[in-house]
Amino acid sequence: MPLPASRPWLAASLLTLAACATSHPAAPPTAATTPTAAPAAAPDPKGVGLDMADLDRSVSPCDDFFEFSGGNWLKANPVPSYATSWGPRNLLGLRTQATLKQILEEAAANRSAAPGSNAQKVGDFYAAAMDTVAIEKAGITPLKPELARIAALKTRAELPALVAHEQELGTGAFFRSGVQVDEKNTTRYVIGLDQGGLTMGDRDYYLKDDARTQKIRAAYQTYMQQVFGLLGDNAATAQRNAATVERIEKRLAQASRSRVELRDPQANYNQMTLPAAAQRYPAVQLPRLLADMQLGKAQEVIVGQPAFFDEVNALLKTEPLADLQTYMRWHLVSSVAATLPAAYVEASFRYNQVLTGAKQQTTRWKRVQAATDATIGEAFGQLYVDKAFSPEAKKKALEMVGNVKASLAEHIQTNTWMSAATKAEALKKLNALRVKIGYPDKWKDYSALNISRESYTRNILAARLWESRREAARFGGPVDHTEWGMTPPTINAYYNPPLNEIVFPAGYLQPPFFDPKADDAVNYGAIGGVMGHEMTHGFDDQGRQYDAAGNLRDWWTPQDAAEFTKRAAVVGRQYDAFSPLDSVHVNGKLTMGENLADFAGLTIVYGALEKQLQQRYGNGPRPRYDGFTPEQRFFMSWAQLRRTNIRPEALRQQIQTDPHSPGQYRTIGPIMNMPQFQAAFGCKEGDKMTRTATDRAVIW
């Protein structure tokens, strides 16, 4: 199951490594800030995991560590024409994609795979998606039954069944709904309803009137007109239909909460009995809608944003049926545009060019590989794990997680501003943390999903409907703690507050993020930094609101909560001041959770490394590689995995919509507050990478 976009904290917990490459004035190295090299007569051995050619030694590490640690790499690795950003994760992605391509091509070539097997489903899905001749020949035919269903709407009494069907098909129309863990009683599943219905994804694209936003809206209008034209509308009708969709979406945008407001889990938890919700939103006809989604047993719902559903109710009641049909027709077609003939794909890409700055389309097989992963990811993932993931990697990763967990426990115990009562609850939560490494212990059962070589579009729709029905079948049963929100090949990780778990797919446990041949400093700075980040999400401004069982419950004393908020506000002010582009500033409130996880995580992992080094070498000399100490290599490893070039358009989009800060600030934001970094590189008071004691942020 993909992480539900309707749960903002889940989307926020994903670790993205976006960064930007802004040029900085070079500063000559000084004796105080340049790492001391070993004597020429006894050179240090060459290390594994860090490439010294990537360093820009013309920049002092105490002046700009982002440029020092990777400036040469940034110059040598511009963004490819098919990408919007480029960094180490992309390079790992290329290697992983090569493995996945081999798996896909072998599966597609195997026409004798057992019917219903993972190999058959994966092979047929890939073959259908790559058969562009058949896709062009079929045109819009695979969608005609669904288009006819929308066209057949005659009365408002028929709306619930149609809206329910669109929800099951995941078209994104009106709102988001689904079965989810109850955040205040994590032993059961509930029905969640959340705001949605916006093709452009963020409400500000509909509400702002600056030049860039107007350009994006114009591109969106052109995209819609082109698609309606492809569906058979004449130019005037296509223009009118595009205006209708934008008008309806603007109504929804005006009623939507901002991304910062969505970060408040308490405000997004509004429990209503089904009769009460039906009375407040009569036009939605919730009892009928849920029954049509095979959720008729529900007696209550969790409404994420009640005022938004007031507008949905008004919209369903007052908008002409023909306009609602136009809106749903658009959402259906745009949701599967990638599966349709080239004219639809190209129209979608031209719109995304304006949004992200991409220069050309990604190669088709790469797009199809991503679609296979997103659609039948655990069937695909089983084939990947069999081929590419070793038990040794899982063992080493679990050992590192244990060390990071022990370091966090020590930091909680020695914390000077937290009371004993809150510490006890924090340790209870940490001890209850679930750790998932590599791949699920229990795989999804795809036996009821029919995948064939007949139609890419039909395979996508069938898989969406199957997933909706699978989720509905969970309702009323016990919470399944074996489920994963990411697939095994994914190069990412997440923390899930209601389940109090951290999850690291096999795809992440590869060089340069994790290399069994590298020294501890490199691995702790790389994948260890991710482990610390995800683990401390449980104690960031959102995660700290969930207890050991994952329930949304305040377990902090008022004094401790106030002290945490005061300390977190320092982090917010620091990031508000970062400006990667003229007149564009990082949003410290939107990025608060990720910034706190970076701050706390890096501190915790540094402590874990020091403990590991003490166990290995005691008080004796610690090994240097390439002229750098373990402590220096730790920070260099942290920085080098966040070095990313990004197009200005994509950077602006990231700052508006992404809860993660740009990579350069993820690199320097935490270390500017760490005396350990300053000691490692000999930085002095007044250096740009050194905050004064009064300006420094300290959480753990």
WOHU-V546324 format. One record per backbone hydrogen bond with DSSP energy under -1.0 kcal/mol. NH is the residue of the N-H (numbers start at 0). CO is the residue of the C=O. Records with the same first field share a line. If there is no record, write none. Layout:
NH: CO, CO
This chain:
6: 3
9: 6
10: 6
11: 7
12: 8
14: 492
33: 29
41: 38
53: 50
54: 51
55: 67
58: 55
62: 59
63: 59
67: 63
68: 64
70: 66
71: 53
72: 53
73: 69
74: 70
75: 71
82: 79
85: 644
90: 86
91: 87
92: 88
93: 89
94: 90
95: 91
96: 92
97: 93
98: 94
99: 95
100: 96
101: 97
102: 98
103: 99
104: 100
105: 101
106: 102
107: 103
108: 104
110: 108
112: 109
116: 113
120: 116
121: 117
122: 118
123: 119
124: 120
125: 121
126: 122
127: 123
128: 124
129: 125
131: 129
134: 130
135: 131
136: 132
137: 133
138: 134
140: 137
142: 139
143: 140
146: 142
147: 143
148: 144
149: 145
150: 146
151: 147
152: 149
157: 154
158: 155
161: 157
162: 158
163: 159
164: 160
165: 161
166: 162
167: 163
168: 164
169: 166
170: 165
174: 172
175: 193
177: 191
179: 189
181: 187
187: 184
189: 179
191: 177
192: 301
193: 175
204: 201
205: 202
206: 202
207: 203
213: 209
214: 210
215: 211
216: 212
217: 213
218: 214
219: 215
220: 216
221: 217
222: 218
223: 219
224: 220
225: 221
226: 222
227: 223
228: 224
229: 225
230: 226
231: 228
232: 227
237: 233
238: 234
239: 235
240: 236
241: 237
242: 238
243: 239
244: 240
245: 241
246: 242
247: 243
248: 244
249: 245
250: 246
251: 247
252: 248
253: 249
254: 250
255: 252
261: 257
262: 259
263: 260
267: 263
268: 265
271: 300
273: 298
276: 272
277: 273
278: 274
279: 275
280: 276
283: 280
288: 284
289: 285
290: 286
291: 287
293: 290
294: 289
297: 294
300: 271
301: 190
302: 269
303: 192
308: 304
309: 305
310: 306
311: 307
312: 308
313: 309
314: 310
315: 311
316: 312
317: 313
318: 314
323: 319
324: 320
325: 321
326: 322
327: 323
328: 324
329: 325
330: 326
331: 327
332: 328
333: 329
334: 330
335: 332
338: 335
339: 336
343: 340
344: 340
345: 341
346: 342
347: 343
348: 344
349: 345
350: 346
351: 347
352: 348
353: 349
354: 350
355: 351
356: 352
358: 80
359: 80
366: 362
367: 363
368: 364
369: 365
370: 366
371: 367
372: 368
373: 369
374: 370
375: 371
379: 375
380: 376
381: 377
382: 378
383: 379
384: 380
385: 381
387: 383
388: 384
393: 389
394: 390
395: 391
396: 392
397: 393
398: 394
399: 395
400: 396
401: 397
402: 398
403: 399
404: 400
405: 401
406: 402
407: 403
408: 404
409: 405
410: 406
411: 407
412: 408
413: 409
422: 418
423: 419
424: 420
425: 421
426: 422
427: 423
428: 424
429: 425
430: 426
431: 427
432: 429
433: 499
435: 501
437: 503
438: 436
448: 445
458: 454
459: 455
460: 456
461: 457
462: 458
463: 459
464: 460
465: 461
466: 462
467: 463
468: 464
469: 465
470: 466
471: 467
472: 468
476: 473
489: 486
491: 489
493: 502
495: 500
500: 495
501: 433
502: 493
503: 435
505: 437
506: 487
507: 504
508: 505
509: 507
512: 509
513: 509
517: 514
522: 518
523: 519
524: 520
525: 521
526: 512
527: 522
529: 525
530: 526
531: 527
532: 528
533: 529
534: 530
535: 531
537: 534
538: 535
539: 536
543: 539
544: 541
545: 542
546: 550
549: 546
551: 182
552: 544, 550
560: 556
561: 557
562: 558
563: 559
564: 560
565: 561
566: 562
567: 563
568: 564
570: 566
571: 567
572: 568
573: 569
574: 570
575: 571
576: 572
577: 574
583: 580
585: 577
590: 586
594: 590
595: 591
596: 592
597: 593
598: 594
599: 595
600: 596
601: 597
602: 598
603: 599
604: 600
605: 601
606: 602
607: 603
608: 604
609: 605
610: 606
611: 607
612: 608
613: 609
614: 610
615: 611
616: 612
617: 613
619: 616
624: 627
625: 44
627: 624
632: 628
633: 629
634: 630
635: 631
636: 632
637: 633
638: 634
639: 635
640: 636
641: 638
644: 85
646: 83
650: 646
651: 647
652: 648
653: 649
654: 650
655: 651
656: 652
657: 653
664: 661
665: 661
666: 662
667: 663
668: 664
671: 667
672: 669
673: 670
677: 673
678: 674
679: 675
680: 676
682: 677
686: 683
688: 61
689: 686
690: 671
695: 691
